[in-house]
Amino acid sequence: MRAAIVTAFRVVAAVEAVTWMGLLVGMFFKYVVVHNEIGVTIFGPLHGIAFIVYVILAVLAWWTLRWRPLTGLLALVASVPPLGTVVFERWAAGTGRLAVEPAREQQPA
């Protein structure tokens, strides 16, 4: 179960970031370049779905991986800025917060 949650969280963090960037590019084209809504029409709903799934998985990971409150809140706040989910995912992976196996305390020899 832990492995599935960690894998899903990591994948959705990347998808959320990509759809965020797609939405920003779509808004740039809509309001600055060609005044065409196709980018927003495509990436708006995709990003909305990715955002909701990311938040659900962040809360689920928070609970399952027993993150401290600050870590869980950082995971949620990371969904706001573009690419924040990827930055959080990389940081969490690098600090062991996305470890599939719970950290074991070392026993003295």
C-alpha positions as CSV (number, residue, x, y, z in Angstrom):
1,M,0.0,0.0,0.0
2,R,2.8,2.4,0.9
3,A,4.6,1.8,-2.4
4,A,1.5,2.4,-4.4
5,I,0.8,5.7,-2.6
6,V,4.4,6.9,-3.0
7,T,4.4,6.0,-6.7
8,A,1.0,7.6,-7.4
9,F,2.1,10.7,-5.4
10,R,5.3,11.1,-7.4
11,V,3.6,10.6,-10.8
12,V,0.7,13.0,-10.0
13,A,3.2,15.6,-8.7
14,A,4.8,15.6,-12.1
15,V,1.5,15.6,-14.0
16,E,0.2,18.5,-11.9
17,A,3.4,20.5,-12.7
18,V,3.1,19.8,-16.4
19,T,-0.5,20.7,-16.6
20,W,0.2,23.9,-14.6
21,M,2.8,24.9,-17.1
22,G,0.5,24.0,-20.0
23,L,-2.2,26.2,-18.5
24,L,0.2,29.1,-18.1
25,V,1.3,28.8,-21.7
26,G,-2.3,28.6,-22.8
27,M,-3.1,31.7,-20.8
28,F,-0.1,33.5,-22.4
29,F,-1.4,32.7,-25.9
30,K,-4.9,33.5,-24.9
31,Y,-4.2,37.0,-23.5
32,V,-1.0,38.0,-25.2
33,V,-0.3,36.3,-28.5
34,V,-3.3,35.1,-30.5
35,H,-6.3,35.6,-28.2
36,N,-7.3,32.0,-28.7
37,E,-8.7,30.0,-25.8
38,I,-7.7,26.5,-27.1
39,G,-4.8,26.1,-24.6
40,V,-6.9,27.2,-21.6
41,T,-9.8,25.0,-22.8
42,I,-7.5,21.9,-22.9
43,F,-5.2,22.5,-19.9
44,G,-7.7,24.2,-17.6
45,P,-9.8,21.0,-16.9
46,L,-6.7,18.8,-17.0
47,H,-4.9,20.9,-14.4
48,G,-8.1,21.1,-12.3
49,I,-8.3,17.3,-12.2
50,A,-4.5,16.9,-11.6
51,F,-4.7,19.5,-8.8
52,I,-7.5,17.7,-7.0
53,V,-5.9,14.3,-7.3
54,Y,-2.6,15.8,-6.1
55,V,-4.3,17.3,-3.0
56,I,-6.0,14.0,-2.2
57,L,-2.8,12.0,-2.6
58,A,-0.9,14.5,-0.5
59,V,-3.3,14.1,2.3
60,L,-3.2,10.3,1.8
61,A,0.6,10.3,1.8
62,W,0.6,12.6,4.9
63,W,-1.5,10.0,6.7
64,T,0.1,6.8,5.4
65,L,3.7,8.0,5.6
66,R,3.1,9.6,9.0
67,W,4.6,13.0,8.0
68,R,4.9,15.7,10.5
69,P,2.3,18.5,10.2
70,L,4.8,20.9,8.6
71,T,5.7,18.3,5.9
72,G,2.0,17.7,5.1
73,L,1.3,21.4,4.9
74,L,4.3,22.0,2.7
75,A,3.0,19.2,0.3
76,L,-0.4,21.0,0.1
77,V,1.2,24.5,-0.3
78,A,3.4,23.1,-3.0
79,S,0.4,22.7,-5.3
80,V,0.0,26.5,-5.6
81,P,3.1,27.8,-7.4
82,P,4.0,26.4,-10.8
83,L,6.4,23.4,-10.5
84,G,6.0,23.5,-6.7
85,T,4.8,19.9,-6.6
86,V,8.0,18.7,-8.4
87,V,10.2,20.7,-6.0
88,F,8.4,19.3,-3.0
89,E,8.5,15.7,-4.4
90,R,12.3,16.0,-5.1
91,W,12.9,17.4,-1.6
92,A,10.7,14.8,0.1
93,A,12.4,12.0,-1.8
94,G,15.9,13.3,-1.0
95,T,15.1,13.6,2.7
96,G,13.6,10.1,3.0
97,R,10.0,11.4,3.4
98,L,8.9,9.3,0.4
99,A,10.7,6.1,1.5
100,V,8.6,3.0,0.8
101,E,10.0,1.2,3.9
102,P,9.7,3.1,7.2
103,A,13.0,4.2,8.6
104,R,14.3,1.8,11.2
105,E,16.1,2.9,14.3
106,Q,19.6,1.7,14.5
107,Q,20.3,-0.7,17.4
108,P,23.5,-0.4,19.3
109,A,26.0,-3.2,18.6
